[in-house]
Amino acid sequence: MSLHEDAVLTLKGYEGVDGEQRALRDVYLEHLAAHPDGMYKPCRAGHVTGSALVVDPSRGRVLLTLHRKLGMWLQMGGHCEPGDATLEAAALREAVEESGIGSGLALMPGGPVRLDRHPIPAPCNWHLDVQYAALAPAGVEAEISDESLDLRWFPYAEVGAVADTSVVRLVEATLARL
């Protein structure tokens, strides 16, 4: 099965929690139907990305990265690569690479937690982000990567003070699933 086919199956199985999320899922599916290359960065109409919010439930905190290019606190994530077998694998790979947590990081069961579509600079137009949650082993230490300016654990209640609405919604959806 190709990554494109896996993404279509994943999205078809995503129920979302409200009508807005289900409508966004349909936008993603329409995009993939129209763009066989819609999983990868060269697709100028936009492309699917995979991200994961790293959560340490034992300490009530999430790990965010200060994105090097955007200067914003975000969940781990990024572009799909040809070696990614599944969308889940892409999100987990990004989480491992960006968090430095090489052992014990695992995606929460149940598939994506949220979808978030956001504009990006030309020549591409959109990131169609499929957002997962990754459970970190209790007390694990993170290690900053070259892709981040900083990496920091934040208590759930403090995320709204440092991150944008999309990250806050991802935290809320993740906590609802926990």
MDTraj code that builds the backbone (N, CA, C; nanometers):
import mdtraj as md
import numpy as np

residues = "MET SER LEU HIS GLU ASP ALA VAL LEU THR LEU LYS GLY TYR GLU GLY VAL ASP GLY GLU GLN ARG ALA LEU ARG ASP VAL TYR LEU GLU HIS LEU ALA ALA HIS PRO ASP GLY MET TYR LYS PRO CYS ARG ALA GLY HIS VAL THR GLY SER ALA LEU VAL VAL ASP PRO SER ARG GLY ARG VAL LEU LEU THR LEU HIS ARG LYS LEU GLY MET TRP LEU GLN MET GLY GLY HIS CYS GLU PRO GLY ASP ALA THR LEU GLU ALA ALA ALA LEU ARG GLU ALA VAL GLU GLU SER GLY ILE GLY SER GLY LEU ALA LEU MET PRO GLY GLY PRO VAL ARG LEU ASP ARG HIS PRO ILE PRO ALA PRO CYS ASN TRP HIS LEU ASP VAL GLN TYR ALA ALA LEU ALA PRO ALA GLY VAL GLU ALA GLU ILE SER ASP GLU SER LEU ASP LEU ARG TRP PHE PRO TYR ALA GLU VAL GLY ALA VAL ALA ASP THR SER VAL VAL ARG LEU VAL GLU ALA THR LEU ALA ARG LEU".split()
xyz = np.array([
    [0.0846, -0.1177, 0.0000],
    [0.0000, 0.0000, 0.0000],
    [0.0890, 0.1239, 0.0000],
    [0.0540, 0.2214, -0.0807],
    [0.1324, 0.3445, -0.0864],
    [0.0968, 0.4366, 0.0305],
    [0.1825, 0.5332, 0.0555],
    [0.1553, 0.6325, 0.1599],
    [0.0270, 0.7096, 0.1278],
    [0.0069, 0.7399, 0.0009],
    [-0.1143, 0.8093, -0.0439],
    [-0.2378, 0.7268, -0.0085],
    [-0.2340, 0.5974, -0.0407],
    [-0.3480, 0.5088, -0.0109],
    [-0.3710, 0.4979, 0.1396],
    [-0.2614, 0.4882, 0.2157],
    [-0.2745, 0.4821, 0.3613],
    [-0.3399, 0.6086, 0.4150],
    [-0.2998, 0.7243, 0.3628],
    [-0.3579, 0.8505, 0.4095],
    [-0.5071, 0.8563, 0.3798],
    [-0.5462, 0.8114, 0.2618],
    [-0.6883, 0.8099, 0.2271],
    [-0.7656, 0.7202, 0.3239],
    [-0.7145, 0.6010, 0.3510],
    [-0.7821, 0.5105, 0.4451],
    [-0.7874, 0.5703, 0.5867],
    [-0.6783, 0.6302, 0.6291],
    [-0.6733, 0.6926, 0.7610],
    [-0.7782, 0.8032, 0.7714],
    [-0.7833, 0.8872, 0.6713],
    [-0.8786, 0.9981, 0.6739],
    [-1.0233, 0.9504, 0.6630],
    [-1.0480, 0.8484, 0.5831],
    [-1.1846, 0.7943, 0.5745],
    [-1.2299, 0.7399, 0.7089],
    [-1.1366, 0.6879, 0.7876],
    [-1.1696, 0.6349, 0.9194],
    [-1.1767, 0.7396, 1.0285],
    [-1.1336, 0.8613, 0.9983],
    [-1.1331, 0.9682, 1.0986],
    [-1.2732, 1.0272, 1.1090],
    [-1.3314, 1.0167, 1.2253],
    [-1.4669, 1.0664, 1.2464],
    [-1.4700, 1.2123, 1.2898],
    [-1.3623, 1.2603, 1.3538],
    [-1.3649, 1.3967, 1.4043],
    [-1.4638, 1.4086, 1.5192],
    [-1.4578, 1.5174, 1.5889],
    [-1.5472, 1.5357, 1.7038],
    [-1.6607, 1.6306, 1.6725],
    [-1.6532, 1.6988, 1.5593],
    [-1.7583, 1.7939, 1.5245],
    [-1.7685, 1.8051, 1.3730],
    [-1.8681, 1.8794, 1.3299],
    [-1.8908, 1.8973, 1.1867],
    [-1.7760, 1.9669, 1.1161],
    [-1.7089, 2.0589, 1.1842],
    [-1.5960, 2.1302, 1.1241],
    [-1.4822, 2.0340, 1.0927],
    [-1.4525, 1.9430, 1.1840],
    [-1.3460, 1.8451, 1.1613],
    [-1.3834, 1.7474, 1.0504],
    [-1.5088, 1.7058, 1.0453],
    [-1.5517, 1.6146, 0.9391],
    [-1.5482, 1.6844, 0.8026],
    [-1.5843, 1.8122, 0.7983],
    [-1.5775, 1.8886, 0.6734],
    [-1.4314, 1.9047, 0.6285],
    [-1.3428, 1.9277, 0.7238],
    [-1.2009, 1.9407, 0.6918],
    [-1.1459, 1.8084, 0.6392],
    [-1.1887, 1.6972, 0.6988],
    [-1.1495, 1.5647, 0.6487],
    [-1.1891, 1.5499, 0.5019],
    [-1.3080, 1.5968, 0.4671],
    [-1.3540, 1.5866, 0.3290],
    [-1.2677, 1.6720, 0.2356],
    [-1.2230, 1.7890, 0.2827],
    [-1.1321, 1.8731, 0.2046],
    [-1.0013, 1.7981, 0.1787],
    [-0.9486, 1.7317, 0.2821],
    [-0.8255, 1.6539, 0.2661],
    [-0.8449, 1.5425, 0.1632],
    [-0.9569, 1.4712, 0.1734],
    [-0.9832, 1.3608, 0.0804],
    [-0.9990, 1.4112, -0.0631],
    [-1.0652, 1.5254, -0.0816],
    [-1.0782, 1.5853, -0.2146],
    [-0.9407, 1.6243, -0.2693],
    [-0.8573, 1.6791, -0.1825],
    [-0.7225, 1.7169, -0.2231],
    [-0.6442, 1.5945, -0.2712],
    [-0.6495, 1.4872, -0.1945],
    [-0.5754, 1.3662, -0.2321],
    [-0.6313, 1.3020, -0.3592],
    [-0.7631, 1.3111, -0.3776],
    [-0.8234, 1.2568, -0.4998],
    [-0.7776, 1.3361, -0.6229],
    [-0.7572, 1.4661, -0.6065],
    [-0.7179, 1.5517, -0.7183],
    [-0.5667, 1.5564, -0.7407],
    [-0.4892, 1.5171, -0.6389],
    [-0.3434, 1.5322, -0.6466],
    [-0.2727, 1.4041, -0.6039],
    [-0.2344, 1.3198, -0.6979],
    [-0.1619, 1.1979, -0.6636],
    [-0.0308, 1.2260, -0.5892],
    [0.0232, 1.3469, -0.6065],
    [0.1461, 1.3863, -0.5363],
    [0.1166, 1.4679, -0.4102],
    [-0.0071, 1.4675, -0.3646],
    [-0.0526, 1.5516, -0.2546],
    [0.0024, 1.5182, -0.1176],
    [0.0848, 1.4149, -0.1091],
    [0.1468, 1.3786, 0.0193],
    [0.2808, 1.4489, 0.0392],
    [0.3337, 1.5070, -0.0654],
    [0.4725, 1.5527, -0.0592],
    [0.4879, 1.7014, -0.0885],
    [0.5939, 1.7563, -0.0342],
    [0.6233, 1.8989, -0.0402],
    [0.6182, 1.9595, -0.1812],
    [0.6616, 1.8922, -0.2861],
    [0.6575, 1.9547, -0.4196],
    [0.5171, 1.9855, -0.4725],
    [0.4131, 1.9288, -0.4130],
    [0.2767, 1.9547, -0.4613],
    [0.2406, 2.1007, -0.4322],
    [0.2302, 2.1808, -0.5368],
    [0.2078, 2.3252, -0.5219],
    [0.0698, 2.3602, -0.4687],
    [-0.0261, 2.2711, -0.4828],
    [-0.1604, 2.2971, -0.4318],
    [-0.1680, 2.2780, -0.2800],
    [-0.0589, 2.2281, -0.2220],
    [-0.0554, 2.1967, -0.0794],
    [-0.0217, 2.0509, -0.0610],
    [0.0067, 2.0135, 0.0614],
    [0.0439, 1.8749, 0.0861],
    [0.0100, 1.8346, 0.2288],
    [-0.0104, 1.7052, 0.2444],
    [-0.0410, 1.6475, 0.3743],
    [0.0869, 1.6427, 0.4566],
    [0.0763, 1.6788, 0.5833],
    [0.1867, 1.6677, 0.6773],
    [0.1401, 1.5838, 0.7961],
    [0.2350, 1.5339, 0.8721],
    [0.2032, 1.4550, 0.9907],
    [0.2694, 1.5170, 1.1121],
    [0.1943, 1.5319, 1.2189],
    [0.2520, 1.5867, 1.3411],
    [0.2035, 1.5068, 1.4613],
    [0.2733, 1.5275, 1.5723],
    [0.2366, 1.4580, 1.6958],
    [0.2668, 1.5473, 1.8153],
    [0.1684, 1.5614, 1.8999],
    [0.1853, 1.6318, 2.0264],
    [0.2425, 1.5312, 2.1261],
    [0.3619, 1.5576, 2.1756],
    [0.4252, 1.4682, 2.2720],
    [0.3718, 1.5026, 2.4108],
    [0.3137, 1.4013, 2.4763],
    [0.2460, 1.4203, 2.6044],
    [0.3105, 1.3313, 2.7101],
    [0.3285, 1.3876, 2.8290],
    [0.3739, 1.3121, 2.9463],
    [0.2612, 1.3176, 3.0487],
    [0.1636, 1.2246, 3.0398],
    [0.0487, 1.2290, 3.1299],
    [0.0858, 1.2146, 3.2777],
    [0.1963, 1.1461, 3.3062],
    [0.2350, 1.1259, 3.4458],
    [0.2700, 1.2585, 3.5151],
    [0.3130, 1.3563, 3.4348],
    [0.3485, 1.4876, 3.4909],
    [0.2557, 1.5991, 3.4418],
    [0.1537, 1.5641, 3.3645],
    [0.0581, 1.6645, 3.3182],
    [0.1200, 1.7718, 3.2309],
    [0.1983, 1.7289, 3.1318],
    [0.2703, 1.8268, 3.0507],
    [0.2820, 1.7812, 2.9052],
    [0.3119, 1.8786, 2.8180],
    [0.3350, 1.8512, 2.6766],
    [0.4696, 1.9105, 2.6366],
    [0.5303, 1.8509, 2.5369],
    [0.6585, 1.8973, 2.4856],
    [0.6334, 1.9763, 2.3573],
    [0.6800, 2.1002, 2.3555],
    [0.6661, 2.1836, 2.2364],
    [0.8035, 2.2250, 2.1867],
    [0.8101, 2.2504, 2.0578],
    [0.9342, 2.2955, 1.9948],
    [0.9156, 2.4384, 1.9471],
    [1.0172, 2.5187, 1.9665],
    [1.0169, 2.6542, 1.9125],
    [1.0690, 2.6425, 1.7694],
    [0.9786, 2.6497, 1.6753],
    [1.0094, 2.6260, 1.5345],
    [1.1109, 2.7271, 1.4828],
    [1.2147, 2.6759, 1.4202],
    [1.3254, 2.7606, 1.3743],
    [1.2805, 2.8665, 1.2739],
    [1.1973, 2.8312, 1.1774],
    [1.1569, 2.9262, 1.0738],
    [1.0404, 3.0148, 1.1163],
    [0.9473, 2.9602, 1.1934],
    [0.8266, 3.0347, 1.2286],
    [0.8382, 3.1119, 1.3598],
    [0.9308, 3.0704, 1.4466],
    [0.9443, 3.1359, 1.5758],
    [0.8225, 3.1163, 1.6647],
    [0.7542, 3.0028, 1.6489],
    [0.6332, 2.9723, 1.7260],
    [0.6510, 2.8400, 1.7997],
    [0.5864, 2.8288, 1.9169],
    [0.5840, 2.7019, 1.9895],
    [0.4794, 2.6116, 1.9252],
    [0.5246, 2.4951, 1.8787],
    [0.4382, 2.4015, 1.8067],
    [0.4628, 2.2583, 1.8531],
    [0.3712, 2.1686, 1.8142],
    [0.3936, 2.0259, 1.8314],
    [0.4999, 1.9817, 1.7315],
    [0.5537, 1.8638, 1.7496],
    [0.6519, 1.8090, 1.6568],
    [0.5795, 1.7705, 1.5275],
    [0.6459, 1.7884, 1.4144],
    [0.5819, 1.7460, 1.2909],
    [0.6480, 1.8016, 1.1681],
    [0.6006, 1.7542, 1.0543],
    [0.6558, 1.8033, 0.9302],
    [0.6140, 1.7219, 0.8095],
    [0.6965, 1.7300, 0.7083],
    [0.6660, 1.6724, 0.5781],
    [0.6816, 1.5202, 0.5756],
    [0.5969, 1.4595, 0.4951],
    [0.6102, 1.3170, 0.4683],
    [0.7305, 1.2960, 0.3772],
    [0.7940, 1.1816, 0.3938],
    [0.9111, 1.1472, 0.3129],
    [0.8841, 1.0164, 0.2394],
    [0.9514, 0.9964, 0.1261],
    [0.9269, 0.8741, 0.0480],
    [0.9428, 0.7444, 0.1282],
    [1.0257, 0.7426, 0.2305],
    [1.0456, 0.6220, 0.3097],
    [0.9369, 0.5959, 0.4126],
    [0.8444, 0.6885, 0.4321],
    [0.7362, 0.6702, 0.5296],
    [0.6328, 0.5727, 0.4737],
    [0.6108, 0.4642, 0.5451],
    [0.5154, 0.3632, 0.4986],
    [0.3713, 0.4045, 0.5250],
    [0.3495, 0.4786, 0.6347],
    [0.2152, 0.5211, 0.6729],
    [0.2203, 0.6647, 0.7244],
    [0.1043, 0.7254, 0.7319],
    [0.0938, 0.8599, 0.7880],
    [0.1319, 0.8578, 0.9362],
    [0.0903, 0.7543, 1.0079],
    [0.1297, 0.7388, 1.1484],
    [0.2817, 0.7312, 1.1613],
    [0.3446, 0.6563, 1.0731],
    [0.4903, 0.6422, 1.0776],
    [0.5587, 0.7764, 1.0537],
    [0.5032, 0.8570, 0.9627],
    [0.5600, 0.9895, 0.9358],
    [0.5494, 1.0783, 1.0595],
    [0.4345, 1.0779, 1.1235],
    [0.4151, 1.1604, 1.2436],
    [0.5069, 1.1148, 1.3562],
    [0.5192, 0.9847, 1.3749],
    [0.6064, 0.9335, 1.4810],
    [0.7530, 0.9624, 1.4501],
    [0.7925, 0.9469, 1.3248],
    [0.9303, 0.9783, 1.2851],
    [0.9624, 1.1235, 1.3173],
    [0.8738, 1.2129, 1.2810],
    [0.8955, 1.3552, 1.3093],
    [0.9048, 1.3803, 1.4599],
    [0.8184, 1.3155, 1.5366],
    [0.8195, 1.3341, 1.6821],
    [0.9508, 1.2864, 1.7425],
    [1.0002, 1.1732, 1.6967],
    [1.1276, 1.1197, 1.7465],
    [1.2422, 1.2116, 1.7062],
    [1.2456, 1.2503, 1.5781],
    [1.3541, 1.3366, 1.5296],
    [1.3586, 1.4696, 1.6048],
    [1.2446, 1.5318, 1.6221],
    [1.2418, 1.6663, 1.6784],
    [1.2471, 1.6692, 1.8310],
    [1.2050, 1.5612, 1.8950],
    [1.2056, 1.5589, 2.0422],
    [1.3330, 1.5005, 2.1001],
    [1.4024, 1.4200, 2.0192],
    [1.5200, 1.3514, 2.0699],
    [1.4859, 1.2350, 2.1611],
    [1.3584, 1.2017, 2.1712],
    [1.3153, 1.0877, 2.2537],
    [1.3186, 0.9645, 2.1637],
    [1.4249, 0.8891, 2.1738],
    [1.4438, 0.7782, 2.0819],
    [1.3852, 0.6473, 2.1283],
    [1.3522, 0.6373, 2.2543],
    [1.3055, 0.5088, 2.3055],
    [1.1763, 0.5268, 2.3845],
    [1.0762, 0.4496, 2.3470],
    [0.9535, 0.4469, 2.4238],
    [0.8444, 0.5422, 2.3804],
    [0.8714, 0.6288, 2.2846],
    [0.7686, 0.7198, 2.2356],
    [0.6722, 0.6407, 2.1479],
    [0.5423, 0.6519, 2.1749],
    [0.4430, 0.5746, 2.0995],
    [0.3182, 0.6582, 2.0770],
    [0.2612, 0.6455, 1.9571],
    [0.1382, 0.7178, 1.9283],
    [0.0230, 0.6604, 2.0091],
    [-0.0658, 0.7486, 2.0538],
    [-0.1872, 0.7037, 2.1219],
    [-0.2715, 0.6238, 2.0234],
    [-0.3367, 0.5197, 2.0696],
    [-0.4238, 0.4438, 1.9794],
    [-0.5449, 0.5267, 1.9373],
    [-0.6053, 0.4868, 1.8279],
    [-0.7273, 0.5522, 1.7839],
    [-0.7093, 0.6449, 1.6652],
    [-0.5894, 0.6521, 1.6109],
    [-0.5669, 0.7345, 1.4925],
    [-0.5500, 0.8817, 1.5239],
    [-0.5700, 0.9665, 1.4229],
    [-0.5481, 1.1097, 1.4407],
    [-0.6371, 1.1679, 1.5509],
    [-0.5839, 1.2701, 1.6163],
    [-0.6581, 1.3411, 1.7210],
    [-0.7332, 1.4589, 1.6606],
    [-0.6694, 1.5268, 1.5653],
    [-0.7285, 1.6452, 1.5003],
    [-0.6705, 1.6600, 1.3600],
    [-0.7358, 1.7484, 1.2850],
    [-0.6855, 1.7944, 1.1567],
    [-0.6715, 1.9460, 1.1655],
    [-0.5676, 1.9997, 1.1008],
    [-0.5496, 2.1447, 1.0997],
    [-0.4935, 2.1860, 0.9642],
    [-0.5668, 2.2694, 0.8941],
    [-0.5250, 2.3204, 0.7624],
    [-0.4779, 2.4632, 0.7810],
    [-0.3540, 2.4905, 0.7415],
    [-0.3027, 2.6261, 0.7572],
    [-0.2220, 2.6680, 0.6338],
    [-0.2308, 2.7975, 0.6003],
    [-0.1592, 2.8470, 0.4823],
    [-0.0088, 2.8497, 0.5057],
    [0.0644, 2.8299, 0.3970],
    [0.2100, 2.8383, 0.4001],
    [0.2555, 2.9246, 0.2831],
    [0.3781, 2.9763, 0.2879],
    [0.4259, 3.0621, 0.1791],
    [0.4377, 2.9876, 0.0458],
    [0.4284, 3.0634, -0.0630],
    [0.4451, 3.0093, -0.1979],
    [0.5839, 2.9475, -0.2099],
    [0.5997, 2.8477, -0.2942],
    [0.5111, 2.8123, -0.4040],
    [0.3971, 2.7186, -0.3631],
    [0.4053, 2.6574, -0.2468],
    [0.2936, 2.5744, -0.2008],
    [0.1920, 2.6655, -0.1328],
    [0.0733, 2.6161, -0.1128],
    [-0.0312, 2.6991, -0.0551],
    [-0.0767, 2.6550, 0.0839],
    [-0.0781, 2.5235, 0.1065],
    [-0.1380, 2.4736, 0.2301],
    [-0.0609, 2.3552, 0.2888],
    [-0.0607, 2.3508, 0.4205],
    [-0.0278, 2.2279, 0.4932],
    [-0.1601, 2.1696, 0.5386],
    [-0.1823, 2.0459, 0.5059],
    [-0.2997, 1.9723, 0.5503],
    [-0.2490, 1.8774, 0.6593],
    [-0.2441, 1.9289, 0.7808],
    [-0.1780, 1.8570, 0.8895],
    [-0.2710, 1.7552, 0.9546],
    [-0.2237, 1.6322, 0.9624],
    [-0.2932, 1.5251, 1.0333],
    [-0.2205, 1.5100, 1.1658],
    [-0.2921, 1.5407, 1.2744],
    [-0.2294, 1.5537, 1.4057],
    [-0.2601, 1.4336, 1.4953],
    [-0.1544, 1.3769, 1.5486],
    [-0.1620, 1.2644, 1.6405],
    [-0.1148, 1.3113, 1.7790],
    [-0.1256, 1.2229, 1.8752],
    [-0.0670, 1.2457, 2.0074],
    [0.0268, 1.1296, 2.0357],
    [0.1442, 1.1619, 2.0905],
    [0.2435, 1.0602, 2.1233],
    [0.2668, 1.0603, 2.2732],
    [0.2624, 0.9432, 2.3318],
    [0.2845, 0.9288, 2.4762],
    [0.4322, 0.9080, 2.5038],
    [0.4844, 0.9934, 2.5895],
    [0.6249, 0.9839, 2.6282],
    [0.6356, 0.8990, 2.7547],
    [0.7428, 0.8223, 2.7673],
    [0.7639, 0.7490, 2.8913],
    [0.7771, 0.8472, 3.0082],
    [0.7312, 0.8073, 3.1238],
    [0.7356, 0.8941, 3.2418],
    [0.8780, 0.9422, 3.2693],
    [0.8916, 1.0724, 3.2881],
    [1.0189, 1.1303, 3.3281],
    [1.1254, 1.1378, 3.2212],
    [1.0906, 1.1083, 3.0968],
    [1.1892, 1.1091, 2.9890],
    [1.2425, 1.2504, 2.9648],
    [1.3669, 1.2573, 2.9222],
    [1.4275, 1.3857, 2.8869],
    [1.4262, 1.4013, 2.7353],
    [1.4030, 1.5228, 2.6908],
    [1.4043, 1.5534, 2.5488],
    [1.5387, 1.6151, 2.5121],
    [1.5715, 1.6068, 2.3829],
    [1.6985, 1.6611, 2.3350],
    [1.6721, 1.7455, 2.2108],
    [1.7139, 1.8687, 2.2134],
    [1.6866, 1.9627, 2.1045],
    [1.7523, 1.9167, 1.9743],
    [1.6816, 1.9411, 1.8639],
    [1.7339, 1.9044, 1.7315],
    [1.7751, 2.0303, 1.6561],
    [1.8329, 2.0093, 1.5377],
    [1.8731, 2.1213, 1.4530],
    [1.7534, 2.1990, 1.3992],
    [1.6356, 2.1377, 1.4028],
    [1.5167, 2.2019, 1.3473],
    [1.4502, 2.2989, 1.4433],
    [1.4956, 2.3018, 1.5682],
    [1.4309, 2.3834, 1.6698],
    [1.5252, 2.4872, 1.7274],
    [1.4677, 2.5970, 1.7680],
    [1.5439, 2.6958, 1.8443],
    [1.5476, 2.6570, 1.9915],
    [1.4398, 2.5930, 2.0357],
    [1.4278, 2.5522, 2.1756],
    [1.3290, 2.4367, 2.1831],
    [1.3318, 2.3668, 2.2930],
    [1.2438, 2.2532, 2.3181],
    [1.2118, 2.2590, 2.4661],
    [1.0826, 2.2556, 2.5002],
    [1.0472, 2.2740, 2.6398],
    [0.9162, 2.2033, 2.6750],
    [0.9127, 2.1495, 2.7979],
    [0.7903, 2.0908, 2.8526],
    [0.7058, 2.2028, 2.9123],
    [0.5755, 2.1993, 2.8845],
    [0.4810, 2.2960, 2.9395],
    [0.3670, 2.2220, 3.0084],
    [0.3290, 2.2667, 3.1289],
    [0.2067, 2.2117, 3.1899],
    [0.0878, 2.2398, 3.0973],
    [-0.0103, 2.1509, 3.0966],
    [-0.1258, 2.1668, 3.0089],
    [-0.1832, 2.3087, 3.0163],
    [-0.2008, 2.3594, 3.1381],
    [-0.2659, 2.4891, 3.1586],
    [-0.1854, 2.6067, 3.1035],
    [-0.0567, 2.5888, 3.0761],
    [0.0264, 2.6999, 3.0288],
    [0.0389, 2.7075, 2.8770],
    [-0.0105, 2.6084, 2.8062],
    [0.0051, 2.6050, 2.6610],
    [-0.0604, 2.7257, 2.5944],
    [-0.1765, 2.7672, 2.6424],
    [-0.2473, 2.8802, 2.5830],
    [-0.1696, 3.0109, 2.5915],
    [-0.0787, 3.0220, 2.6860],
    [0.0003, 3.1441, 2.7012],
    [0.1183, 3.1510, 2.6048],
    [0.1581, 3.0366, 2.5474],
    [0.2769, 3.0357, 2.4610],
    [0.2485, 2.9935, 2.3172],
    [0.1379, 2.9255, 2.2937],
    [0.1118, 2.8676, 2.1614],
    [-0.0160, 2.9243, 2.1010],
    [-0.0325, 2.9032, 1.9709],
    [-0.1516, 2.9534, 1.9032],
    [-0.2709, 2.8604, 1.9250],
    [-0.3839, 2.9023, 1.8717],
    [-0.5101, 2.8302, 1.8917],
    [-0.5048, 2.6869, 1.8415],
    [-0.4346, 2.6630, 1.7320],
    [-0.4306, 2.5263, 1.6785],
    [-0.3651, 2.4304, 1.7770],
    [-0.2606, 2.4746, 1.8446],
    [-0.1930, 2.3886, 1.9429],
    [-0.2822, 2.3706, 2.0659],
    [-0.3487, 2.4769, 2.1079],
    [-0.4397, 2.4676, 2.2225],
    [-0.5505, 2.3664, 2.1931],
    [-0.6064, 2.3719, 2.0730],
    [-0.7121, 2.2762, 2.0351],
    [-0.6590, 2.1335, 2.0310],
    [-0.5361, 2.1176, 1.9861],
    [-0.4753, 1.9846, 1.9832],
    [-0.4565, 1.9317, 2.1251],
    [-0.4120, 2.0158, 2.2157],
    [-0.3978, 1.9743, 2.3554],
    [-0.5346, 1.9355, 2.4119],
    [-0.6362, 2.0164, 2.3883],
    [-0.7715, 1.9865, 2.4387],
    [-0.8226, 1.8531, 2.3847],
    [-0.8050, 1.8300, 2.2546],
    [-0.8504, 1.7049, 2.1943],
    [-0.7731, 1.5852, 2.2491],
    [-0.6435, 1.6054, 2.2726],
    [-0.5608, 1.4974, 2.3278],
    [-0.6034, 1.4646, 2.4706],
    [-0.6269, 1.5672, 2.5510],
    [-0.6704, 1.5436, 2.6888],
    [-0.8070, 1.4763, 2.6937],
    [-0.8940, 1.5101, 2.5999],
    [-1.0256, 1.4455, 2.5945],
    [-1.0120, 1.2977, 2.5630],
    [-0.9114, 1.2628, 2.4831],
    [-0.8901, 1.1229, 2.4477],
    [-0.8209, 1.0458, 2.5604],
    [-0.7361, 1.1155, 2.6369],
    [-0.6688, 1.0482, 2.7483],
    [-0.7718, 1.0043, 2.8494],
])
top = md.Topology()
chain = top.add_chain()
for i, resn in enumerate(residues, 1):
    res = top.add_residue(resn, chain, resSeq=i)
    for name in ("N", "CA", "C"):
        top.add_atom(name, md.element.get_by_symbol(name[0]), res)
traj = md.Trajectory(xyz[None], top)
